[in-house]
Amino acid sequence: MKKTFIFLLLCCIQFVNSQELALVKKNSKIGYITKDGSFKIEPQYKSARSFSEGLAAVENGGKWGFIDTKGSWIIPASFDDAKDFNSGIAIVKTGKEWVYIDKKGEIQKAPASEKLFDFSNGVAFIRQNNKVGLINNKMAVVLEPKYDQIKPFENGFARVELNKNWGIINTDGKEVVEPAYAEIGNYFKNTTWARKDKTFGLVSSGKFIPVDGAEKIWDFETQDLTYAKKNGKIGYIDLKGNWAILPIYDKGKAFSKNLAPVLVGKKWGFINPKGEFVIEPTYSDAEVFSTNGLAPVKESNWGFINESGKLVIPTQYGITTNAIIAMFVQQDKGFIDGVARVKNEGKWGFLKPDGTVLSNQWFENAELFSKSAERPQPASAPAEAPKQETKTTKTAAKSTTKPAAKKKK
């Protein structure tokens, strides 16, 4: 009986530690709700950010600090501004200076850099003499500044520019694709798309493979097909550079759940990897399927269909999108981790897959659910979002709102 109790207790602790929280605004105050729709932390803050690695930056009396998922102050509100934790490190502002702190709130002495950059995938950029390198969360230099640009890491890899040529490095700073291309894509299954002179193709095992007639290639996402343009039309290529689906569509989006949205004329439908319509072109817009098998589709407003094309949630909502995050993270729209953030009559809420509204509540604002548990951040972990850069010079003490980099297309 005692062992059973201990087992149940451990299960309970594991559930609590893996709990997800979402920032919401109600009656002009910010609080945090759980996946069952109840408030874990009641609305009480004027300004706050979403949880990241178990802590959330919160403003109190004009100063910023960090709370845990119980609402207890872990790092007192003593900073003039604060950003999210990533890889165990956050950037905070004291006076006119931006510095790194750890989860104890202790300032970390970083190598000299013209700007401070948020951590992601266990590393952060440093810039010296207009060249960019990498440091780890122990504040040790991983890569001496040598590149003209480094883009945000995705799944442990980043695009780099050197002398107007592009390549790819890993978080150890080692080149997996040499900087030899005019443009380059993300790194997916040891393959990337690239442009050499005026020719688009794929790079695999260090070899450039031209794709017949390609005028543009988009990043591979979750499946071994990506969309590309030829003669002004969209088709799909495989990892070997072959046209798996002929370019006959006006527009296209990524495959997910073996279905991809394509535009024919003014209507969107969904095709399978054979190029066959599974869902006929019916909608004025459409997004990729989420892992739960639902996809956003638009008539006058947005609703959701299942994989057979049945409309399971009526088209009566606005769906959320963040233009910057959408450049880096797939499926910013629709269901994410079991709920979809939607807008209705000026209020925000969360839909469940059965079409009901989470706890039947609508808010003045609502952010996506984020993992609240503290978890190790390995160097190969996926990037959660594009990271911002922060200037450290007197003339640029303010945190910029411009991302450190955008995808090179």
C-alpha positions in Angstrom: 0.0 0.0 0.0 2.9 2.3 0.9 4.6 1.7 -2.5 1.3 2.3 -4.3 0.9 5.7 -2.5 4.5 6.7 -3.4 3.9 5.7 -7.0 0.7 7.8 -7.2 2.5 10.7 -5.5 5.3 10.6 -8.0 2.8 10.5 -10.8 1.0 13.5 -9.4 4.3 15.4 -9.0 5.2 14.5 -12.6 1.8 15.8 -13.8 2.2 19.0 -11.9 5.8 19.5 -13.2 4.7 19.0 -16.8 1.7 21.3 -16.5 1.3 24.0 -19.2 0.2 27.5 -18.4 -1.1 30.2 -20.6 -1.0 34.0 -20.0 -4.4 35.6 -20.2 -5.7 39.1 -19.6 -9.0 39.6 -17.7 -10.3 42.9 -16.4 -7.1 44.6 -17.5 -5.0 42.3 -15.3 -2.7 39.4 -16.3 -2.9 35.9 -14.8 -2.2 32.3 -15.9 -4.6 29.4 -16.6 -4.1 25.7 -16.9 -5.2 23.3 -19.7 -8.5 22.7 -17.8 -9.2 26.4 -18.0 -8.9 27.2 -14.3 -6.6 30.0 -12.9 -3.3 28.7 -11.6 -2.4 32.3 -10.8 -5.2 34.8 -10.5 -5.1 38.0 -12.7 -3.1 40.5 -10.7 -0.3 41.8 -12.9 -0.2 44.9 -15.0 2.6 43.6 -17.2 3.9 40.0 -17.5 5.3 37.5 -20.0 4.6 33.8 -20.7 6.3 31.1 -18.7 9.6 29.7 -20.0 11.6 27.0 -18.2 9.5 27.3 -15.1 9.7 31.1 -14.7 7.8 34.1 -16.0 9.0 37.7 -16.1 6.5 39.9 -14.2 6.4 43.6 -13.5 5.7 44.9 -10.0 5.8 48.5 -9.1 7.7 49.5 -12.2 10.4 46.8 -11.7 10.7 43.3 -13.3 11.4 40.0 -11.6 10.5 36.3 -12.1 7.8 34.1 -10.5 7.3 30.4 -10.5 4.2 28.5 -11.4 2.8 29.0 -7.9 3.1 32.8 -8.2 6.0 32.9 -5.7 8.8 35.4 -6.4 11.9 33.4 -7.2 13.9 36.4 -8.5 12.8 39.7 -6.8 11.5 42.5 -9.0 14.6 44.7 -9.2 15.2 45.1 -12.9 14.1 47.8 -15.3 13.1 45.1 -17.9 13.4 41.4 -18.4 13.1 38.8 -21.1 12.4 35.1 -21.1 14.7 32.4 -19.8 16.2 30.0 -22.3 19.0 27.5 -21.7 18.9 28.6 -18.1 19.8 32.2 -18.9 17.8 35.4 -19.3 18.6 39.0 -20.3 17.6 41.8 -17.9 18.0 45.5 -17.9 19.6 47.4 -15.0 19.6 51.1 -15.6 20.8 51.5 -19.2 22.7 48.2 -19.2 21.5 44.8 -20.4 23.1 41.8 -18.7 22.7 38.0 -18.4 21.4 36.4 -15.3 21.0 32.7 -14.2 18.0 31.3 -12.4 19.3 32.4 -9.1 19.2 36.0 -10.4 23.0 36.2 -10.4 24.7 38.3 -13.1 26.8 36.2 -15.5 30.0 37.7 -16.9 29.9 37.2 -20.7 32.6 37.7 -23.2 32.8 41.1 -24.8 30.0 41.7 -27.4 28.7 44.7 -29.2 25.2 43.4 -28.5 23.5 40.8 -26.2 21.5 38.1 -27.8 19.0 35.7 -26.3 20.0 32.1 -25.8 18.6 29.4 -28.0 19.6 25.7 -28.4 22.1 26.2 -25.6 24.1 29.0 -27.3 23.9 32.8 -27.9 25.5 35.0 -30.5 28.4 37.4 -29.7 29.4 40.2 -32.0 32.8 41.7 -32.2 34.1 44.0 -35.0 30.9 43.3 -37.0 31.7 39.5 -36.9 29.4 37.0 -35.2 30.3 33.9 -33.1 28.8 31.8 -30.3 29.0 31.4 -26.6 27.4 28.7 -24.4 25.4 29.2 -21.2 28.6 28.8 -19.2 29.7 32.1 -20.9 32.5 30.3 -22.7 33.2 31.0 -26.4 32.2 28.1 -28.6 32.9 29.8 -31.9 35.2 32.9 -32.2 33.4 35.7 -34.2 34.1 35.0 -37.9 30.8 35.2 -39.7 29.0 38.2 -41.1 25.6 36.8 -40.0 24.3 33.9 -38.1 20.6 33.2 -38.2 18.6 31.8 -35.3 19.2 28.1 -34.6 16.5 25.6 -35.6 16.8 22.0 -34.4 20.5 22.5 -33.6 21.5 24.1 -36.9 21.8 27.7 -38.1 22.5 29.5 -41.4 25.6 31.5 -41.6 26.9 34.2 -44.0 30.5 34.7 -44.9 31.6 37.1 -47.7 28.0 37.1 -49.1 27.9 33.3 -49.3 25.7 31.1 -47.1 26.3 27.8 -45.3 25.1 26.0 -42.2 26.7 25.3 -38.8 25.7 23.3 -35.7 25.8 24.5 -32.1 29.4 23.4 -31.8 30.2 26.0 -34.4 31.2 23.4 -37.0 30.2 23.8 -40.6 27.9 21.1 -41.9 27.5 23.0 -45.2 30.3 25.2 -46.3 29.4 28.9 -47.1 29.3 28.6 -50.8 25.8 29.5 -51.8 23.9 32.7 -52.7 20.9 31.5 -50.6 20.3 28.5 -48.4 17.4 26.8 -46.5 17.0 25.0 -43.2 18.8 21.7 -42.4 16.5 18.7 -42.6 17.7 15.1 -42.6 21.2 16.1 -43.6 19.7 18.0 -46.6 19.1 21.7 -47.4 17.9 23.7 -50.4 20.3 26.3 -51.8 20.8 28.6 -54.7 24.1 28.5 -56.6 24.5 31.4 -59.0 21.0 31.4 -60.6 20.3 27.7 -60.1 18.1 26.3 -57.2 18.8 22.8 -56.0 19.5 20.6 -52.9 22.7 20.1 -51.0 23.2 16.6 -49.6 26.5 15.1 -48.4 28.3 18.2 -49.6 27.0 17.7 -53.2 24.8 20.3 -55.0 21.9 18.7 -56.9 20.1 21.1 -59.3 16.3 20.8 -59.3 15.0 20.9 -62.8 13.5 24.4 -63.6 13.1 25.4 -59.9 12.6 29.2 -59.5 12.3 29.0 -55.7 12.3 26.3 -53.0 10.8 26.5 -49.5 12.1 24.8 -46.4 11.4 21.1 -45.6 9.2 20.9 -42.5 7.9 17.6 -41.1 7.8 15.4 -44.2 10.1 14.4 -47.0 8.4 16.7 -49.5 8.6 20.5 -49.8 7.0 22.9 -52.2 8.8 24.7 -55.0 8.1 27.0 -57.9 8.6 26.3 -61.6 7.2 28.4 -64.4 5.3 30.4 -61.9 3.4 27.4 -60.5 3.8 25.4 -57.3 4.7 21.7 -57.1 6.5 19.5 -54.6 10.0 18.0 -54.6 11.5 15.1 -52.6 14.8 14.9 -50.7 16.5 13.8 -53.9 15.4 16.8 -55.8 12.9 15.1 -58.0 9.5 16.6 -58.8 7.2 14.3 -56.8 4.1 16.4 -57.6 4.1 18.4 -60.8 4.0 22.2 -60.5 0.4 22.9 -61.5 -0.9 24.9 -58.5 -1.2 28.6 -58.0 0.0 28.4 -54.4 0.9 25.7 -51.9 1.9 25.1 -48.3 3.7 22.4 -46.3 2.7 18.8 -46.0 1.4 17.6 -42.6 -0.5 14.4 -41.9 0.2 13.5 -45.6 -2.0 16.4 -46.7 -1.0 19.8 -48.1 -3.1 22.9 -48.8 -2.9 24.1 -52.4 -4.6 26.9 -54.3 -6.4 26.4 -57.6 -7.8 29.6 -59.0 -9.3 31.3 -55.9 -10.0 28.2 -53.8 -7.9 26.1 -51.5 -8.1 22.3 -51.1 -5.8 19.5 -49.9 -3.8 17.0 -51.8 -2.0 13.8 -50.8 1.6 12.9 -51.6 0.4 11.5 -54.9 -1.0 14.9 -55.9 -4.6 13.7 -55.6 -7.3 15.9 -54.1 -8.5 14.4 -50.9 -10.4 17.6 -50.0 -11.6 19.5 -53.1 -10.8 23.2 -53.5 -13.6 24.9 -51.5 -12.1 27.4 -49.2 -10.9 31.0 -49.5 -7.8 30.1 -47.4 -6.4 27.0 -45.6 -3.6 26.1 -43.3 -1.7 22.9 -42.6 -3.0 20.1 -40.4 -2.0 20.1 -36.8 -0.8 16.9 -35.2 -4.4 16.2 -33.8 -5.7 15.9 -37.3 -7.5 19.3 -37.6 -6.7 22.1 -40.1 -7.9 25.7 -40.1 -10.0 26.6 -43.2 -11.6 29.9 -44.1 -14.8 31.0 -45.7 -15.7 34.4 -44.4 -14.1 33.4 -41.0 -12.1 30.5 -39.9 -13.2 27.0 -38.7 -11.6 23.5 -38.7 -11.9 20.4 -40.8 -10.7 16.8 -40.1 -8.6 14.7 -42.4 -11.6 13.5 -44.4 -12.7 17.1 -45.1 -15.6 17.3 -42.7 -16.1 20.7 -41.1 -16.0 19.8 -37.4 -15.8 23.4 -36.0 -17.9 26.1 -37.8 -16.2 28.9 -39.7 -16.9 31.7 -37.2 -13.6 32.6 -35.6 -10.5 34.6 -36.2 -7.3 32.5 -35.7 -4.1 33.7 -34.2 -0.9 34.4 -36.1 2.3 36.1 -35.3 4.0 37.1 -38.5 7.5 37.0 -37.0 7.1 33.7 -35.3 5.4 32.1 -38.3 8.6 32.7 -40.2 10.4 30.3 -37.9 7.9 27.9 -36.4 5.5 25.7 -38.4 1.8 25.7 -37.6 1.6 28.9 -35.7 -2.1 28.8 -36.7 -4.6 26.2 -35.5 -4.3 23.5 -32.8 -1.1 23.5 -30.8 -0.7 20.9 -28.1 -4.4 20.2 -28.1 -6.0 23.7 -28.1 -6.4 26.4 -30.7 -6.3 30.1 -29.8 -9.1 31.9 -31.5 -10.8 35.3 -31.5 -14.5 35.9 -31.4 -16.2 39.3 -31.1 -13.0 41.0 -30.0 -12.2 38.5 -27.3 -9.7 35.6 -27.2 -10.2 32.1 -26.0 -9.1 28.5 -26.5 -11.0 25.9 -28.5 -10.9 22.2 -27.7 -11.0 19.7 -30.6 -14.7 19.1 -29.9 -15.4 22.8 -30.7 -16.2 23.8 -27.1 -14.4 26.8 -25.5 -12.0 26.0 -22.7 -13.9 26.7 -19.4 -16.3 28.8 -21.5 -14.1 31.8 -20.9 -13.1 34.7 -23.2 -10.3 37.1 -22.5 -9.0 40.5 -23.5 -5.8 38.8 -24.5 -4.5 35.2 -24.4 -1.0 33.8 -25.3 -0.2 30.3 -26.3 0.3 27.7 -23.6 3.9 27.2 -22.7 5.7 24.5 -20.8 6.1 25.6 -17.3 8.3 22.8 -16.0 12.1 23.3 -15.7 13.7 21.0 -18.2 17.3 20.6 -19.4 17.9 22.5 -22.6 20.2 20.3 -24.8 22.1 22.0 -27.6 20.0 20.1 -30.1 16.6 21.2 -28.7 14.3 22.9 -31.2 14.3 26.7 -31.1 11.1 27.9 -29.5 10.9 31.3 -31.2 13.1 33.8 -33.0 15.4 35.5 -30.6 15.9 39.2 -30.2 19.1 41.1 -29.9 19.9 43.7 -27.3 22.4 46.5 -27.7 24.8 47.1 -24.9 26.2 50.5 -26.0 25.0 53.7 -24.4 23.4 54.8 -27.6 21.5 51.6 -27.9 20.6 50.5 -24.4 17.0 49.7 -25.3 16.0 46.2 -26.2 15.3 46.1 -29.9 12.1 44.6 -31.3 13.8 43.5 -34.5 14.7 39.7 -34.5 18.3 38.9 -34.6 17.7 37.5 -38.0 15.2 36.4 -40.5 15.2 33.3 -42.7 17.2 33.6 -45.8 14.9 32.8 -48.7 
